[in-house]
């Protein structure tokens, strides 16, 4: 295939999140969505019609489609690894929503099998490839805060049962605030510091059940099988530590808080669940500025939307260059989340053994809208 030939994409999973992926991928010249599949074929057909995709059907039909080179896996977390591995075995590259799997062995198997077959795995989130976080990474790379030595992040709310019509899966194994929202924050942290070496955490589940508060199932109870308030401390192999709160128990909402402390200042990074946002710096005091104030730093580059990681990945497929949101990073983030979960249960710190290559920031002039 030529580098200018669009990559044929097929979706497996036609739920709520598929809308934003389909809307954005339709704007990128590097990809051509050719199929939408779901176990609910009526839902798949409705999404295909809505977004002018020519084929819809079952997941197996998407895997068998001759024009599908890359599968976008938007299924529930519990079957992410199963569906992604089926795509690999069918000879397709795969981009999966986070997490890569709900257990480490399945994620390892997926990454290893893809490597054996010469196929690529990409893992969300790709929000960290947007203007906000990438501008922050470029600021750190040019030394705006000196050497990064620490970080604080916070994600606090009352939880998705307040707004999602079917929130049960958010509170099942493989989800919860750490596994559902943690990838945004942890992926940002490993892009700053590199590999996590150790995790320590404490957490709790305040109630064994919750109640649906939106949609047609209002009033229905469902079980809670994950910690819903977690405090985690990470140590990084190259030096530096971070402290994070992941909570669906807080009446005080704090979303997207990421502060990176360096030897010469502190950087407040845009929300890693978004593609843009304000970037601010507080520089260390000097003789001429003994009481510095927060300053705005410019953000540069494309804002984008869901699918940026897919564009970066398909360009890598066509050119032979590495992509940024790799399966290896997704696997490392998964191991880190499992270590946090294990530490909550055991009360002991847990080593993280996998290692990653920290991606280079995206150049400010990069764009997904032109070949």
Secondary structure, 3 states (H helix, E strand, C coil): CCCCCCEEEEEECCCHHHHHHHHHHCCCCCEEEEEEECCCHHHHHHHHHHCCCCCEECHHHHHHCCCCCEEEECCCHHHHHHHHHHHHHCCCEEEECCCCCCCHHHHHHHHHHHHHHCCCEEECCCHHHCHHHHHHHHHHHCCCCCCEEEEEEEEECCCHHHCCCCHHHHHCCCCHHHHHHHHHHHHHHHHHHCCEEEEEEEEECCCCEEECCCHHHCCCEEECCCCCEEEEEEEECCCCEEEEEEECCCCCCEEEEEEEEECCEEEEECCCCCCCCCEEEEECCCCCCCCCCCEEECCCCCCCCCCHHHHHHHHHHHHCCCCCCEHHHHHHHHHHHHHHHHHHHHCCCEECCCCCCCCCCCCCCCCCCCC
